[in-house]
Every structure is written in C-alpha cells, then in structure tokens.
Amino acid sequence: MSDVNKFEEYKCFVEDTAKLSERRQTVTNIYITVNSLILGAVSFLIKDAVSGQWWGLVLALPLMVGGIAICRFWEQLLVKYKRLVGLRLDTLRHLEDLPEMAGSVRMYHVEDAIYPRDEEGRMIPGKELNFSDMEKKLPTLFLILYAIYVAGTVLVMIGMGVAALVRFIAGLA
C-alpha cells in the first residue's frame, strides 16, 4: 500500500498546474509587449521614411525579421506549455478517478462540459472554450502584421528606388 496521501498529491498537482498556467500567461504578456514595442519602433522608422529618410526603412527590416523570429519562438513555447498543462490536467483527471477520491467533486471531469473530449479522453481542438487554442492565435496575428509591414516596406523601397531612377534619368536629359 502506498504511503502517499492521494488528496495531498492532488492538491500539489492543482497548485503546480495553476503556477504553470500563470507562467504561460506571463510569457504571453512578455511576448505581446516585445512585439508591440517592435511594431511601434518599426512604425516610427517607417513614418520617417515618408519624409524621405530612407534609412528608416533599412533599419526597420531587421526589426521586422527579429519580430517574426520572436513570434515563432512564442508559438513553440505556447505549444510546449499546452502539452505540459494538458499532461497535468490528464494526471488530475486520473487522480479524481482513484477510489481514495470517491465522494469528492471531480472538477476536471465537470469541466468537460466546456472542454469537450473525444472517446480517448483527449480534448477536441476548436470546440467550445479552449483558451490555449485562442492564445495560440496571437503570434499568428503578429506574424500577419509583420508580413503586412514587410510588404509595405518593400513596396515603399521599390517606389523610392524607382523615383530616384526617374530623377537620375531626367537629370541626364
């Protein structure tokens, strides 16, 4: 017979899962802040380019590439956190099924109403309220913004190059 008190073990897992979820939220907040700062700096640099200061465009491109890389790291971290939290939730569900937990509220089973599971007990992505799936869309949103910024920057640079070429040719005539 095990000397481990299953209820105490359950409480430890609940606390650990809550801390892990808080860390994931902190990571998301940090990445939102970093991406917002990068996009703000890029906007400032591009704004200067409109007044003919092309160097802002040149400085903006590496910032955008860095922002794209940061979003990719963020996506990877969210996937890892989702797996870790999922593992803990599965363990909590298992602990709730133990005979020692009979008579207690099986909260992680009750939550199946908002987090539907398939026949094998795995959560069904995209069904009902799944914060992890919604949170994972944030890096994608920033990636789309970076793509728009990169495309706009390249188009402005091409436009500036064409304008300079036209002025050069006009100067030859």
C-alpha angles and dihedrals in degrees: 000000000000120000091210115112102227094205091054090047089050091051091051091051091049091051093045091049091050091050091048091051090049090051090050090052091049090051090051092049091050093049092047089052094047093048092046090052092049093049090047091052091046091050090051092050093046091048089058090050090061088065090055100269098131093178088077090064092050091051092045096058097065089046090054092047088050090049091052090051090048090053091052091052089047091053091051092050092050091052091050093047091048090053092047094048090044091053091051092047090051089050091050090050089051091049090051089057094056118109090238089065095052112134096024124110109269095216097172089054091047089055089064086089090070098025103046118204132203125236091279093053097254119136114254109236116234095016119125120315110356109155094188092059091048092046091051089063092066096076088047090053091052090046089055090050091050091049090052091048093048092048091047092047093050091048092050091048090050090047091050090048092050091047091051091048091050091050090049093050091045089052090055093054 
